[in-house]
Amino acid sequence: MFRSAIALLCLAVTLFGATHSVCVTERSDTARAKEAIEAILSTEPNNTECMLQLANIYLKQGKIAQGFEILVDAYSIDPHNVQKSRIATVLPFALKVSNLKQQAAKTNDKDIWNKLGDGYFEMGIFNEASKMYQKSLAVDDMQHMIRLKRALALQKNAQIYTAIEEVQIVLIKEPTHLYANYYMGKFLAYDLRNREEARDFFVRAKASLIAQKDTFGYLEYTNLLSDITKELGE
């Protein structure tokens, strides 16, 4: 479901055009257009044309979570109007995310939070992915791979020091953790440009990988070993 979302989002943002409401505007200044639409919605909260315009602006800005929320709200008010709009291309994804969020908020199920995190990560919405993983970790903080996924989301969102802190938490609890050592090496080598310190973590990652050889498929093992060996210059 999530894997085709980016392409459909791009299509929706490209195709979505204004219709015949008071919200219709040819403004080139997105910030001013957003202010004008929000001003109208403050007095006409059920104006779905304005809601669709605002959702479209958020999608164009890459603020997918906000765009989805407004789109779902508009759908709850006037399903027919939303379904006939061109932005409806992404409606199924917005409804799916909204439903999962409601389930997660109600049950506080770590698996649902993780599913949301994975979905956002696949769509490249790393700030939201990080938030979902954080909610899951609040339920069970011993999910080492989820903490590392959060670290990757933080790193991709240019929050490298917070990402490193997350990896360090895993290493404190499990010093020989393969992927914790591997990603720490990557973060140090490429984000902090500290190759000397990174090497120590790649050495540990290699030792851990070799020790666990039988738990990996052939291709996964050889590809990972090849990458670590390359990082070590061997």
C-alpha positions as CSV (number, residue, x, y, z in Angstrom):
1,M,0.0,0.0,0.0
2,F,2.6,2.5,1.1
3,R,5.1,1.7,-1.6
4,S,3.2,3.3,-4.4
5,A,2.1,6.3,-2.3
6,I,4.9,8.6,-3.4
7,A,4.1,8.3,-7.1
8,L,0.4,8.8,-6.5
9,L,1.1,11.8,-4.2
10,C,3.2,13.4,-7.0
11,L,0.4,12.7,-9.5
12,A,-2.2,14.3,-7.2
13,V,-0.1,17.4,-6.5
14,T,0.5,17.8,-10.2
15,L,-3.1,17.3,-11.3
16,F,-5.1,19.0,-8.5
17,G,-6.7,22.2,-9.7
18,A,-8.9,24.8,-8.1
19,T,-12.6,24.7,-8.6
20,H,-15.5,27.2,-8.2
21,S,-15.3,28.1,-4.5
22,V,-14.2,31.3,-2.8
23,C,-10.9,29.4,-2.1
24,V,-10.0,29.4,-5.8
25,T,-7.0,31.6,-6.3
26,E,-4.1,31.9,-8.7
27,R,-1.7,33.1,-6.1
28,S,1.9,32.3,-6.7
29,D,2.8,33.1,-3.1
30,T,2.0,29.8,-1.3
31,A,2.4,31.3,2.2
32,R,-0.1,34.0,1.4
33,A,-2.5,31.5,-0.2
34,K,-2.2,29.4,2.9
35,E,-3.0,32.4,5.1
36,A,-6.0,33.3,3.0
37,I,-7.4,29.8,3.0
38,E,-6.9,29.5,6.8
39,A,-8.7,32.8,7.3
40,I,-11.7,31.5,5.4
41,L,-11.7,28.2,7.3
42,S,-11.7,30.1,10.6
43,T,-15.2,31.3,9.7
44,E,-16.2,28.4,7.4
45,P,-14.7,25.3,9.0
46,N,-16.8,23.0,6.8
47,N,-15.7,24.5,3.5
48,T,-14.3,21.4,1.9
49,E,-13.1,23.3,-1.2
50,C,-10.8,25.3,1.1
51,M,-9.8,22.1,3.0
52,L,-8.8,20.5,-0.3
53,Q,-6.8,23.5,-1.3
54,L,-5.0,23.5,2.1
55,A,-4.3,19.7,1.9
56,N,-2.9,20.3,-1.5
57,I,-0.5,23.0,-0.2
58,Y,0.7,20.7,2.5
59,L,1.3,17.9,0.1
60,K,3.3,20.2,-2.2
61,Q,5.4,21.2,0.8
62,G,6.1,17.6,1.6
63,K,4.0,17.8,4.8
64,I,2.2,14.6,4.0
65,A,0.9,13.8,7.5
66,Q,-0.8,17.2,7.7
67,G,-2.2,16.9,4.2
68,F,-3.6,13.5,5.0
69,E,-5.3,14.7,8.1
70,I,-7.1,17.6,6.4
71,L,-8.1,15.4,3.5
72,V,-9.7,12.8,5.8
73,D,-11.5,15.6,7.7
74,A,-12.8,17.0,4.4
75,Y,-13.9,13.5,3.4
76,S,-15.9,13.1,6.7
77,I,-17.8,16.3,5.9
78,D,-18.5,15.8,2.2
79,P,-17.4,12.4,0.8
80,H,-18.8,13.1,-2.7
81,N,-16.9,16.4,-3.2
82,V,-13.7,14.9,-2.0
83,Q,-14.1,11.7,-4.2
84,K,-14.6,13.8,-7.3
85,S,-11.6,16.0,-6.7
86,R,-8.3,15.1,-8.3
87,I,-6.6,15.0,-5.0
88,A,-8.8,11.9,-4.3
89,T,-6.0,9.9,-5.8
90,V,-4.3,9.7,-2.4
91,L,-7.5,9.4,-0.4
92,P,-7.1,5.6,0.1
93,F,-3.7,6.1,1.6
94,A,-4.9,9.0,3.8
95,L,-7.8,6.9,5.1
96,K,-5.5,3.9,5.8
97,V,-3.1,6.1,7.8
98,S,-5.9,7.7,9.7
99,N,-7.4,4.4,10.6
100,L,-4.1,3.0,11.8
101,K,-3.5,6.1,13.9
102,Q,-6.9,5.8,15.5
103,Q,-6.3,2.1,16.3
104,A,-2.8,2.9,17.7
105,A,-4.1,5.7,19.9
106,K,-6.9,3.5,21.2
107,T,-4.9,0.3,21.9
108,N,-1.3,1.7,22.2
109,D,-0.3,-1.4,20.3
110,K,3.4,-1.2,19.5
111,D,3.0,-3.3,16.4
112,I,0.5,-0.7,14.9
113,W,2.9,2.2,15.8
114,N,5.7,0.2,14.1
115,K,3.5,-0.3,11.0
116,L,2.8,3.4,10.8
117,G,6.5,4.1,11.3
118,D,7.4,1.7,8.5
119,G,4.8,3.2,6.2
120,Y,6.0,6.8,6.8
121,F,9.6,5.7,6.4
122,E,8.8,4.0,3.0
123,M,7.2,7.3,1.8
124,G,10.2,9.3,2.9
125,I,8.3,11.1,5.7
126,F,11.1,10.6,8.2
127,N,10.0,13.1,10.9
128,E,6.6,11.2,11.2
129,A,8.3,7.8,11.0
130,S,10.5,8.9,14.0
131,K,7.5,9.9,16.0
132,M,5.7,6.6,15.4
133,Y,8.7,4.6,16.4
134,Q,9.1,6.7,19.5
135,K,5.6,5.9,20.5
136,S,6.2,2.2,20.0
137,L,9.4,2.4,22.1
138,A,7.4,4.1,24.9
139,V,5.4,0.9,25.0
140,D,8.4,-1.4,24.8
141,D,11.9,0.1,25.0
142,M,13.7,-3.2,24.4
143,Q,12.9,-3.2,20.7
144,H,16.4,-2.8,19.5
145,M,15.7,-2.9,15.7
146,I,12.9,-0.4,16.1
147,R,15.2,1.9,18.0
148,L,17.7,1.6,15.1
149,K,15.0,2.3,12.6
150,R,14.2,5.4,14.5
151,A,17.9,6.3,14.4
152,L,17.9,5.9,10.6
153,A,14.8,8.1,10.4
154,L,16.5,10.8,12.6
155,Q,19.7,10.6,10.5
156,K,17.7,11.1,7.3
157,N,16.0,14.0,8.9
158,A,19.4,15.6,9.6
159,Q,19.2,14.9,13.4
160,I,22.5,13.0,13.5
161,Y,23.4,13.5,17.1
162,T,20.0,12.3,18.3
163,A,20.3,9.4,15.9
164,I,23.7,8.5,17.5
165,E,22.2,8.7,21.0
166,E,19.6,6.1,19.9
167,V,22.3,3.7,18.6
168,Q,24.3,4.2,21.8
169,I,21.3,3.1,23.9
170,V,21.2,-0.2,21.9
171,L,25.0,-0.7,22.3
172,I,24.8,-0.1,26.1
173,K,22.3,-2.9,26.4
174,E,23.9,-5.2,23.7
175,P,27.5,-4.2,22.9
176,T,27.9,-6.8,20.2
177,H,24.7,-5.9,18.3
178,L,25.5,-6.3,14.6
179,Y,23.4,-3.5,13.2
180,A,24.0,-1.1,16.1
181,N,27.7,-1.3,15.4
182,Y,27.2,-1.2,11.7
183,Y,25.1,1.9,11.7
184,M,27.3,3.6,14.3
185,G,30.2,3.1,12.0
186,K,28.2,4.5,9.1
187,F,27.0,7.6,11.0
188,L,30.6,8.3,12.3
189,A,32.2,7.7,8.9
190,Y,29.8,9.7,6.7
191,D,27.9,12.1,8.9
192,L,30.6,13.1,11.4
193,R,33.6,12.3,9.0
194,N,35.3,10.4,11.8
195,R,36.8,7.4,10.0
196,E,39.2,6.5,12.7
197,E,36.5,6.0,15.4
198,A,34.1,4.5,12.8
199,R,36.6,1.7,12.1
200,D,36.3,0.3,15.6
201,F,32.5,-0.2,15.1
202,F,33.0,-1.8,11.7
203,V,35.4,-4.2,13.2
204,R,32.9,-5.2,15.9
205,A,30.1,-5.4,13.3
206,K,32.2,-7.8,11.2
207,A,33.0,-10.0,14.1
208,S,29.3,-10.1,15.1
209,L,28.3,-10.9,11.5
210,I,30.8,-13.8,11.2
211,A,29.6,-15.2,14.5
212,Q,26.0,-15.2,13.2
213,K,26.8,-16.4,9.7
214,D,24.4,-19.4,9.9
215,T,21.4,-17.1,10.6
216,F,21.7,-15.2,7.3
217,G,20.9,-16.1,3.8
218,Y,23.8,-16.4,1.5
219,L,23.3,-13.1,-0.5
220,E,22.4,-11.1,2.6
221,Y,25.5,-12.3,4.4
222,T,27.9,-11.9,1.5
223,N,26.6,-8.4,0.6
224,L,26.8,-7.2,4.2
225,L,30.3,-8.7,4.7
226,S,31.5,-7.2,1.4
227,D,30.2,-3.7,2.5
228,I,31.8,-3.9,6.0
229,T,35.1,-5.2,4.5
230,K,35.1,-2.3,2.0
231,E,34.6,0.1,4.9
232,L,37.6,-1.4,6.6
233,G,39.7,-1.1,3.5
234,E,40.5,-4.8,3.5
